[in-house]
Amino acid sequence: MPRLAALAPVLAVPFLAACDPPAPATPALPFFGDGYRAEGDPCRRVGEDAFTNQFLDDAADLVGCPADMENLGVFVTETGAILVSQVGNTNLYSVPLR
């Protein structure tokens, strides 16, 4: 019986190899405010951190919207938003200040 216990890790390797690798961690976005353009809107402003600083611009707001938002096309058209990245289920847009 002790010999079988010693083989347990070796026998488990084929089963572990069949498992999916863990998904890469999605960075948490530094959202702030309660809605972009109007309180309660699903889009929100995004602040600065090590990931988002590459998208920040003095002439634009960085805004995160749910990728599956129903009126996303209207938002993009009305604001002139430019898609700069996708993080998980969030689209990041640079929205020019007019």
N, CA, C and O atoms as a Tinker XYZ file with bonds, in Angstrom:
   392  protein
     1  N      0.807000   -1.203000    0.000000    73     2
     2  CA     0.000000    0.000000    0.000000    64     1     3
     3  C      0.848000    1.264000    0.000000    63     2     4     5
     4  O      0.472000    2.220000   -0.678000    81     3
     5  N      1.974000    1.333000    0.719000    73     3     6
     6  CA     2.798000    2.540000    0.690000    64     5     7
     7  C      3.299000    2.866000   -0.711000    63     6     8     9
     8  O      3.504000    4.039000   -1.022000    81     7
     9  N      3.502000    1.873000   -1.559000    73     7    10
    10  CA     3.994000    2.139000   -2.912000    64     9    11
    11  C      2.930000    2.863000   -3.732000    63    10    12    13
    12  O      3.272000    3.728000   -4.538000    81    11
    13  N      1.645000    2.536000   -3.550000    73    11    14
    14  CA     0.571000    3.212000   -4.266000    64    13    15
    15  C      0.475000    4.669000   -3.843000    63    14    16    17
    16  O      0.231000    5.542000   -4.676000    81    15
    17  N      0.662000    4.938000   -2.571000    73    15    18
    18  CA     0.601000    6.321000   -2.085000    64    17    19
    19  C      1.709000    7.145000   -2.725000    63    18    20    21
    20  O      1.517000    8.327000   -3.009000    81    19
    21  N      2.840000    6.547000   -2.949000    73    19    22
    22  CA     3.954000    7.258000   -3.572000    64    21    23
    23  C      3.663000    7.553000   -5.039000    63    22    24    25
    24  O      4.209000    8.511000   -5.586000    81    23
    25  N      2.824000    6.762000   -5.686000    73    23    26
    26  CA     2.493000    6.961000   -7.088000    64    25    27
    27  C      1.340000    7.952000   -7.300000    63    26    28    29
    28  O      1.108000    8.385000   -8.428000    81    27
    29  N      0.626000    8.311000   -6.249000    73    27    30
    30  CA    -0.543000    9.184000   -6.375000    64    29    31
    31  C     -0.229000   10.484000   -7.115000    63    30    32    33
    32  O     -0.990000   10.842000   -8.014000    81    31
    33  N      0.838000   11.212000   -6.794000    73    31    34
    34  CA     1.117000   12.442000   -7.541000    64    33    35
    35  C      1.381000   12.185000   -9.025000    63    34    36    37
    36  O      0.996000   12.997000   -9.867000    81    35
    37  N      2.017000   11.091000   -9.350000    73    35    38
    38  CA     2.314000   10.761000  -10.744000    64    37    39
    39  C      1.030000   10.417000  -11.486000    63    38    40    41
    40  O      0.865000   10.794000  -12.647000    81    39
    41  N      0.123000    9.709000  -10.832000    73    39    42
    42  CA    -1.130000    9.324000  -11.464000    64    41    43
    43  C     -2.056000   10.524000  -11.657000    63    42    44    45
    44  O     -2.897000   10.510000  -12.556000    81    43
    45  N     -1.919000   11.539000  -10.847000    73    43    46
    46  CA    -2.791000   12.711000  -10.938000    64    45    47
    47  C     -2.393000   13.662000  -12.052000    63    46    48    49
    48  O     -3.222000   14.462000  -12.485000    81    47
    49  N     -1.170000   13.610000  -12.528000    73    47    50
    50  CA    -0.675000   14.546000  -13.549000    64    49    51
    51  C     -1.530000   14.554000  -14.813000    63    50    52    53
    52  O     -1.850000   15.642000  -15.292000    81    51
    53  N     -1.923000   13.416000  -15.385000    73    51    54
    54  CA    -2.761000   13.485000  -16.594000    64    53    55
    55  C     -4.088000   14.196000  -16.356000    63    54    56    57
    56  O     -4.593000   14.877000  -17.248000    81    55
    57  N     -4.653000   14.043000  -15.166000    73    55    58
    58  CA    -5.918000   14.702000  -14.864000    64    57    59
    59  C     -5.729000   16.206000  -14.709000    63    58    60    61
    60  O     -6.578000   16.981000  -15.149000    81    59
    61  N     -4.650000   16.621000  -14.102000    73    59    62
    62  CA    -4.374000   18.043000  -13.933000    64    61    63
    63  C     -4.075000   18.708000  -15.272000    63    62    64    65
    64  O     -4.426000   19.869000  -15.483000    81    63
    65  N     -3.438000   17.986000  -16.165000    73    63    66
    66  CA    -3.117000   18.554000  -17.468000    64    65    67
    67  C     -4.371000   18.842000  -18.282000    63    66    68    69
    68  O     -4.357000   19.698000  -19.167000    81    67
    69  N     -5.445000   18.138000  -17.987000    73    67    70
    70  CA    -6.691000   18.346000  -18.725000    64    69    71
    71  C     -7.469000   19.566000  -18.228000    63    70    72    73
    72  O     -8.422000   19.992000  -18.881000    81    71
    73  N     -7.082000   20.128000  -17.094000    73    71    74
    74  CA    -7.778000   21.297000  -16.550000    64    73    75
    75  C     -7.401000   22.547000  -17.329000    63    74    76    77
    76  O     -6.281000   22.671000  -17.823000    81    75
    77  N     -8.353000   23.473000  -17.431000    73    75    78
    78  CA    -8.064000   24.747000  -18.086000    64    77    79
    79  C     -7.170000   25.581000  -17.185000    63    78    80    81
    80  O     -7.327000   25.566000  -15.964000    81    79
    81  N     -6.230000   26.310000  -17.781000    73    79    82
    82  CA    -5.389000   27.187000  -16.963000    64    81    83
    83  C     -6.234000   28.335000  -16.426000    63    82    84    85
    84  O     -7.239000   28.705000  -17.035000    81    83
    85  N     -5.837000   28.896000  -15.301000    73    83    86
    86  CA    -6.615000   30.007000  -14.760000    64    85    87
    87  C     -6.572000   31.205000  -15.700000    63    86    88    89
    88  O     -5.565000   31.467000  -16.359000    81    87
    89  N     -7.682000   31.920000  -15.744000    73    87    90
    90  CA    -7.748000   33.115000  -16.591000    64    89    91
    91  C     -6.832000   34.184000  -16.017000    63    90    92    93
    92  O     -6.684000   34.280000  -14.799000    81    91
    93  N     -6.209000   34.999000  -16.888000    73    91    94
    94  CA    -5.369000   36.063000  -16.369000    64    93    95
    95  C     -6.212000   37.058000  -15.578000    63    94    96    97
    96  O     -7.384000   37.281000  -15.882000    81    95
    97  N     -5.605000   37.641000  -14.577000    73    95    98
    98  CA    -6.321000   38.596000  -13.728000    64    97    99
    99  C     -6.677000   39.844000  -14.531000    63    98   100   101
   100  O     -5.855000   40.364000  -15.286000    81    99
   101  N     -7.905000   40.314000  -14.360000    73    99   102
   102  CA    -8.357000   41.541000  -15.003000    64   101   103
   103  C     -8.107000   42.685000  -14.041000    63   102   104   105
   104  O     -8.542000   42.635000  -12.891000    81   103
   105  N     -7.414000   43.713000  -14.497000    73   103   106
   106  CA    -7.162000   44.814000  -13.562000    64   105   107
   107  C     -8.468000   45.484000  -13.142000    63   106   108   109
   108  O     -9.385000   45.652000  -13.946000    81   107
   109  N     -8.531000   45.858000  -11.885000    73   107   110
   110  CA    -9.695000   46.596000  -11.385000    64   109   111
   111  C     -9.536000   48.047000  -11.827000    63   110   112   113
   112  O     -8.503000   48.669000  -11.575000    81   111
   113  N    -10.545000   48.576000  -12.475000    73   111   114
   114  CA   -10.474000   49.954000  -12.961000    64   113   115
   115  C    -10.867000   50.923000  -11.854000    63   114   116   117
   116  O    -11.788000   50.646000  -11.086000    81   115
   117  N    -10.173000   52.062000  -11.765000    73   115   118
   118  CA   -10.492000   53.047000  -10.724000    64   117   119
   119  C    -11.647000   53.962000  -11.132000    63   118   120   121
   120  O    -11.444000   55.135000  -11.442000    81   119
   121  N    -12.856000   53.410000  -11.126000    73   119   122
   122  CA   -14.040000   54.190000  -11.479000    64   121   123
   123  C    -14.300000   55.254000  -10.417000    63   122   124   125
   124  O    -13.969000   55.071000   -9.245000    81   123
   125  N    -14.894000   56.367000  -10.840000    73   123   126
   126  CA   -15.371000   57.344000   -9.869000    64   125   127
   127  C    -16.581000   58.064000  -10.444000    63   126   128   129
   128  O    -16.795000   58.083000  -11.656000    81   127
   129  N    -17.364000   58.654000   -9.554000    73   127   130
   130  CA   -18.577000   59.338000   -9.969000    64   129   131
   131  C    -19.742000   58.369000  -10.105000    63   130   132   133
   132  O    -19.592000   57.154000   -9.979000    81   131
   133  N    -20.912000   58.953000  -10.367000    73   131   134
   134  CA   -22.131000   58.150000  -10.494000    64   133   135
   135  C    -22.737000   58.392000  -11.869000    63   134   136   137
   136  O    -23.700000   59.145000  -12.008000    81   135
   137  N    -22.177000   57.760000  -12.864000    73   135   138
   138  CA   -22.686000   57.909000  -14.223000    64   137   139
   139  C    -21.947000   58.989000  -14.994000    63   138   140   141
   140  O    -21.579000   60.026000  -14.442000    81   139
   141  N    -21.740000   58.734000  -16.258000    73   139   142
   142  CA   -21.086000   59.725000  -17.117000    64   141   143
   143  C    -22.137000   60.346000  -18.015000    63   142   144   145
   144  O    -22.896000   59.634000  -18.673000    81   143
   145  N    -22.186000   61.600000  -18.045000    73   143   146
   146  CA   -23.145000   62.475000  -18.711000    64   145   147
   147  C    -24.341000   62.742000  -17.809000    63   146   148   149
   148  O    -24.816000   63.876000  -17.760000    81   147
   149  N    -24.841000   61.748000  -17.100000    73   147   150
   150  CA   -25.963000   61.972000  -16.184000    64   149   151
   151  C    -25.876000   60.950000  -15.044000    63   150   152   153
   152  O    -25.425000   59.823000  -15.245000    81   151
   153  N    -26.303000   61.350000  -13.873000    73   151   154
   154  CA   -26.301000   60.460000  -12.720000    64   153   155
   155  C    -27.114000   59.204000  -13.035000    63   154   156   157
   156  O    -28.228000   59.283000  -13.553000    81   155
   157  N    -26.534000   58.046000  -12.712000    73   155   158
   158  CA   -27.211000   56.780000  -12.950000    64   157   159
   159  C    -26.895000   56.135000  -14.296000    63   158   160   161
   160  O    -27.272000   54.986000  -14.526000    81   159
   161  N    -26.202000   56.860000  -15.202000    73   159   162
   162  CA   -25.807000   56.246000  -16.478000    64   161   163
   163  C    -24.852000   55.090000  -16.208000    63   162   164   165
   164  O    -24.100000   55.133000  -15.235000    81   163
   165  N    -24.866000   54.051000  -17.055000    73   163   166
   166  CA   -23.997000   52.903000  -16.822000    64   165   167
   167  C    -22.511000   53.195000  -17.079000    63   166   168   169
   168  O    -21.649000   52.498000  -16.544000    81   167
   169  N    -22.206000   54.196000  -17.875000    73   167   170
   170  CA   -20.814000   54.579000  -18.107000    64   169   171
   171  C    -20.343000   55.433000  -16.936000    63   170   172   173
   172  O    -21.123000   56.185000  -16.351000    81   171
   173  N    -19.057000   55.312000  -16.600000    73   171   174
   174  CA   -18.495000   56.091000  -15.499000    64   173   175
   175  C    -17.091000   56.549000  -15.857000    63   174   176   177
   176  O    -16.401000   55.916000  -16.656000    81   175
   177  N    -16.680000   57.650000  -15.259000    73   175   178
   178  CA   -15.311000   58.136000  -15.454000    64   177   179
   179  C    -14.340000   57.158000  -14.814000    63   178   180   181
   180  O    -14.665000   56.468000  -13.847000    81   179
   181  N    -13.147000   57.118000  -15.377000    73   179   182
   182  CA   -12.091000   56.233000  -14.885000    64   181   183
   183  C    -10.905000   57.104000  -14.503000    63   182   184   185
   184  O    -10.496000   57.983000  -15.262000    81   183
   185  N    -10.363000   56.855000  -13.332000    73   183   186
   186  CA    -9.225000   57.620000  -12.839000    64   185   187
   187  C     -7.902000   57.016000  -13.265000    63   186   188   189
   188  O     -7.844000   56.112000  -14.099000    81   187
   189  N     -6.856000   57.530000  -12.679000    73   187   190
   190  CA    -5.499000   57.135000  -13.053000    64   189   191
   191  C     -4.978000   56.020000  -12.164000    63   190   192   193
   192  O     -5.140000   56.045000  -10.944000    81   191
   193  N     -4.353000   55.047000  -12.798000    73   191   194
   194  CA    -3.572000   54.024000  -12.111000    64   193   195
   195  C     -2.491000   53.554000  -13.079000    63   194   196   197
   196  O     -2.327000   54.133000  -14.153000    81   195
   197  N     -1.761000   52.521000  -12.711000    73   195   198
   198  CA    -0.645000   52.060000  -13.535000    64   197   199
   199  C     -1.087000   51.604000  -14.924000    63   198   200   201
   200  O     -0.317000   51.713000  -15.878000    81   199
   201  N     -2.318000   51.093000  -15.052000    73   199   202
   202  CA    -2.816000   50.647000  -16.350000    64   201   203
   203  C     -3.423000   51.791000  -17.158000    63   202   204   205
   204  O     -3.130000   51.934000  -18.345000    81   203
   205  N     -4.259000   52.599000  -16.531000    73   203   206
   206  CA    -5.025000   53.606000  -17.270000    64   205   207
   207  C     -4.227000   54.850000  -17.632000    63   206   208   209
   208  O     -4.648000   55.612000  -18.502000    81   207
   209  N     -3.080000   55.077000  -16.985000    73   207   210
   210  CA    -2.340000   56.315000  -17.266000    64   209   211
   211  C     -1.919000   56.438000  -18.723000    63   210   212   213
   212  O     -1.697000   57.550000  -19.202000    81   211
   213  N     -1.805000   55.339000  -19.430000    73   211   214
   214  CA    -1.436000   55.388000  -20.846000    64   213   215
   215  C     -2.549000   55.936000  -21.732000    63   214   216   217
   216  O     -2.306000   56.299000  -22.883000    81   215
   217  N     -3.774000   55.999000  -21.199000    73   215   218
   218  CA    -4.918000   56.468000  -21.983000    64   217   219
   219  C     -5.398000   57.859000  -21.581000    63   218   220   221
   220  O     -6.254000   58.439000  -22.249000    81   219
   221  N     -4.856000   58.391000  -20.500000    73   219   222
   222  CA    -5.315000   59.691000  -20.010000    64   221   223
   223  C     -4.787000   60.819000  -20.886000    63   222   224   225
   224  O     -3.674000   60.759000  -21.408000    81   223
   225  N     -5.611000   61.841000  -21.030000    73   223   226
   226  CA    -5.301000   62.976000  -21.897000    64   225   227
   227  C     -5.964000   64.215000  -21.302000    63   226   228   229
   228  O     -7.106000   64.150000  -20.847000    81   227
   229  N     -5.261000   65.333000  -21.303000    73   227   230
   230  CA    -5.832000   66.574000  -20.763000    64   229   231
   231  C     -7.038000   67.049000  -21.560000    63   230   232   233
   232  O     -7.871000   67.793000  -21.042000    81   231
   233  N     -7.135000   66.628000  -22.806000    73   231   234
   234  CA    -8.212000   67.102000  -23.678000    64   233   235
   235  C     -9.359000   66.104000  -23.806000    63   234   236   237
   236  O    -10.218000   66.247000  -24.675000    81   235
   237  N     -9.370000   65.077000  -22.924000    73   235   238
   238  CA   -10.418000   64.061000  -23.026000    64   237   239
   239  C    -10.674000   63.434000  -21.662000    63   238   240   241
   240  O     -9.804000   63.416000  -20.792000    81   239
   241  N    -11.888000   62.922000  -21.500000    73   239   242
   242  CA   -12.234000   62.128000  -20.324000    64   241   243
   243  C    -12.028000   60.667000  -20.659000    63   242   244   245
   244  O    -12.316000   60.237000  -21.775000    81   243
   245  N    -11.530000   59.899000  -19.699000    73   243   246
   246  CA   -11.444000   58.454000  -19.858000    64   245   247
   247  C    -12.698000   57.872000  -19.220000    63   246   248   249
   248  O    -12.977000   58.108000  -18.044000    81   247
   249  N    -13.444000   57.114000  -20.005000    73   247   250
   250  CA   -14.760000   56.627000  -19.578000    64   249   251
   251  C    -14.843000   55.123000  -19.813000    63   250   252   253
   252  O    -14.420000   54.620000  -20.854000    81   251
   253  N    -15.392000   54.417000  -18.837000    73   251   254
   254  CA   -15.622000   52.984000  -18.961000    64   253   255
   255  C    -17.105000   52.701000  -19.082000    63   254   256   257
   256  O    -17.908000   53.192000  -18.289000    81   255
   257  N    -17.465000   51.903000  -20.082000    73   255   258
   258  CA   -18.866000   51.526000  -20.315000    64   257   259
   259  C    -18.954000   50.004000  -20.415000    63   258   260   261
   260  O    -18.034000   49.366000  -20.926000    81   259
   261  N    -20.044000   49.420000  -19.933000    73   259   262
   262  CA   -20.225000   47.980000  -20.121000    64   261   263
   263  C    -20.215000   47.641000  -21.615000    63   262   264   265
   264  O    -20.880000   48.309000  -22.407000    81   263
   265  N    -19.472000   46.617000  -21.994000    73   263   266
   266  CA   -19.357000   46.242000  -23.404000    64   265   267
   267  C    -20.699000   45.830000  -23.998000    63   266   268   269
   268  O    -20.906000   45.938000  -25.206000    81   267
   269  N    -21.607000   45.361000  -23.151000    73   267   270
   270  CA   -22.909000   44.917000  -23.650000    64   269   271
   271  C    -24.005000   45.965000  -23.441000    63   270   272   273
   272  O    -25.192000   45.642000  -23.485000    81   271
   273  N    -23.609000   47.203000  -23.218000    73   271   274
   274  CA   -24.587000   48.275000  -23.001000    64   273   275
   275  C    -25.473000   48.428000  -24.242000    63   274   276   277
   276  O    -24.977000   48.463000  -25.368000    81   275
   277  N    -26.765000   48.517000  -24.027000    73   275   278
   278  CA   -27.730000   48.531000  -25.126000    64   277   279
   279  C    -27.547000   49.708000  -26.080000    63   278   280   281
   280  O    -27.616000   49.525000  -27.295000    81   279
   281  N    -27.318000   50.895000  -25.565000    73   279   282
   282  CA   -27.213000   52.080000  -26.423000    64   281   283
   283  C    -25.773000   52.559000  -26.585000    63   282   284   285
   284  O    -25.520000   53.761000  -26.663000    81   283
   285  N    -24.840000   51.627000  -26.634000    73   283   286
   286  CA   -23.427000   51.964000  -26.753000    64   285   287
   287  C    -23.124000   52.742000  -28.030000    63   286   288   289
   288  O    -22.326000   53.678000  -28.006000    81   287
   289  N    -23.746000   52.368000  -29.136000    73   287   290
   290  CA   -23.537000   53.076000  -30.402000    64   289   291
   291  C    -23.987000   54.524000  -30.326000    63   290   292   293
   292  O    -23.341000   55.407000  -30.890000    81   291
   293  N    -25.080000   54.770000  -29.638000    73   291   294
   294  CA   -25.577000   56.135000  -29.463000    64   293   295
   295  C    -24.582000   56.937000  -28.632000    63   294   296   297
   296  O    -24.276000   58.085000  -28.954000    81   295
   297  N    -24.077000   56.320000  -27.554000    73   295   298
   298  CA   -23.091000   56.985000  -26.706000    64   297   299
   299  C    -21.867000   57.398000  -27.524000    63   298   300   301
   300  O    -21.413000   58.539000  -27.435000    81   299
   301  N    -21.341000   56.475000  -28.313000    73   299   302
   302  CA   -20.144000   56.751000  -29.125000    64   301   303
   303  C    -20.417000   57.867000  -30.127000    63   302   304   305
   304  O    -19.595000   58.770000  -30.288000    81   303
   305  N    -21.557000   57.813000  -30.797000    73   303   306
   306  CA   -21.903000   58.820000  -31.801000    64   305   307
   307  C    -22.083000   60.196000  -31.170000    63   306   308   309
   308  O    -21.558000   61.188000  -31.676000    81   307
   309  N    -22.820000   60.259000  -30.072000    73   307   310
   310  CA   -23.112000   61.546000  -29.448000    64   309   311
   311  C    -21.906000   62.198000  -28.788000    63   310   312   313
   312  O    -21.821000   63.425000  -28.736000    81   311
   313  N    -20.966000   61.391000  -28.279000    73   311   314
   314  CA   -19.830000   61.950000  -27.539000    64   313   315
   315  C    -18.551000   62.026000  -28.362000    63   314   316   317
   316  O    -17.613000   62.723000  -27.974000    81   315
   317  N    -18.495000   61.324000  -29.490000    73   315   318
   318  CA   -17.248000   61.255000  -30.256000    64   317   319
   319  C    -16.225000   60.350000  -29.593000    63   318   320   321
   320  O    -15.026000   60.474000  -29.841000    81   319
   321  N    -16.697000   59.438000  -28.750000    73   319   322
   322  CA   -15.821000   58.548000  -27.993000    64   321   323
   323  C    -14.994000   57.660000  -28.921000    63   322   324   325
   324  O    -15.467000   57.195000  -29.958000    81   323
   325  N    -13.740000   57.441000  -28.511000    73   323   326
   326  CA   -12.822000   56.587000  -29.255000    64   325   327
   327  C    -12.440000   55.417000  -28.348000    63   326   328   329
   328  O    -11.943000   55.620000  -27.241000    81   327
   329  N    -12.675000   54.197000  -28.822000    73   327   330
   330  CA   -12.334000   53.002000  -28.053000    64   329   331
   331  C    -10.815000   52.901000  -27.934000    63   330   332   333
   332  O    -10.110000   52.888000  -28.943000    81   331
   333  N    -10.307000   52.828000  -26.691000    73   331   334
   334  CA    -8.856000   52.743000  -26.492000    64   333   335
   335  C     -8.425000   51.409000  -25.899000    63   334   336   337
   336  O     -7.264000   51.022000  -26.030000    81   335
   337  N     -9.353000   50.693000  -25.241000    73   335   338
   338  CA    -9.002000   49.406000  -24.654000    64   337   339
   339  C    -10.261000   48.684000  -24.214000    63   338   340   341
   340  O    -11.335000   49.278000  -24.123000    81   339
   341  N    -10.117000   47.399000  -23.942000    73   339   342
   342  CA   -11.181000   46.593000  -23.355000    64   341   343
   343  C    -10.594000   45.868000  -22.160000    63   342   344   345
   344  O     -9.532000   45.254000  -22.255000    81   343
   345  N    -11.293000   45.943000  -21.032000    73   343   346
   346  CA   -10.855000   45.284000  -19.809000    64   345   347
   347  C    -12.037000   44.474000  -19.300000    63   346   348   349
   348  O    -13.020000   45.030000  -18.808000    81   347
   349  N    -11.935000   43.169000  -19.421000    73   347   350
   350  CA   -13.049000   42.321000  -19.019000    64   349   351
   351  C    -14.272000   42.672000  -19.855000    63   350   352   353
   352  O    -14.224000   42.636000  -21.084000    81   351
   353  N    -15.367000   43.010000  -19.184000    73   351   354
   354  CA   -16.611000   43.367000  -19.864000    64   353   355
   355  C    -16.775000   44.886000  -19.947000    63   354   356   357
   356  O    -17.893000   45.385000  -20.073000    81   355
   357  N    -15.675000   45.612000  -19.877000    73   355   358
   358  CA   -15.732000   47.075000  -19.912000    64   357   359
   359  C    -14.940000   47.599000  -21.110000    63   358   360   361
   360  O    -13.787000   47.223000  -21.322000    81   359
   361  N    -15.575000   48.464000  -21.878000    73   359   362
   362  CA   -14.886000   49.188000  -22.952000    64   361   363
   363  C    -14.394000   50.511000  -22.387000    63   362   364   365
   364  O    -15.148000   51.233000  -21.735000    81   363
   365  N    -13.130000   50.827000  -22.639000    73   363   366
   366  CA   -12.588000   52.121000  -22.227000    64   365   367
   367  C    -12.569000   53.057000  -23.421000    63   366   368   369
   368  O    -12.056000   52.719000  -24.488000    81   367
   369  N    -13.132000   54.231000  -23.226000    73   367   370
   370  CA   -13.215000   55.229000  -24.282000    64   369   371
   371  C    -12.523000   56.519000  -23.867000    63   370   372   373
   372  O    -12.574000   56.926000  -22.706000    81   371
   373  N    -11.890000   57.139000  -24.819000    73   371   374
   374  CA   -11.397000   58.487000  -24.664000    64   373   375
   375  C    -12.470000   59.391000  -25.273000    63   374   376   377
   376  O    -12.764000   59.319000  -26.466000    81   375
   377  N    -13.045000   60.242000  -24.423000    73   375   378
   378  CA   -14.141000   61.112000  -24.869000    64   377   379
   379  C    -13.608000   62.545000  -24.933000    63   378   380   381
   380  O    -13.331000   63.147000  -23.895000    81   379
   381  N    -13.461000   63.095000  -26.138000    73   379   382
   382  CA   -12.908000   64.450000  -26.257000    64   381   383
   383  C    -13.770000   65.491000  -25.551000    63   382   384   385
   384  O    -14.999000   65.447000  -25.607000    81   383
   385  N    -13.102000   66.418000  -24.892000    73   383   386
   386  CA   -13.802000   67.539000  -24.273000    64   385   387
   387  C    -13.993000   68.593000  -25.349000    63   386   388   389
   388  O    -13.041000   68.937000  -26.050000    81   387
   389  N    -15.196000   69.107000  -25.489000    73   387   390
   390  CA   -15.445000   70.072000  -26.558000    64   389   391
   391  C    -15.551000   71.455000  -26.022000    63   390   392
   392  O    -15.760000   72.397000  -26.786000    81   391
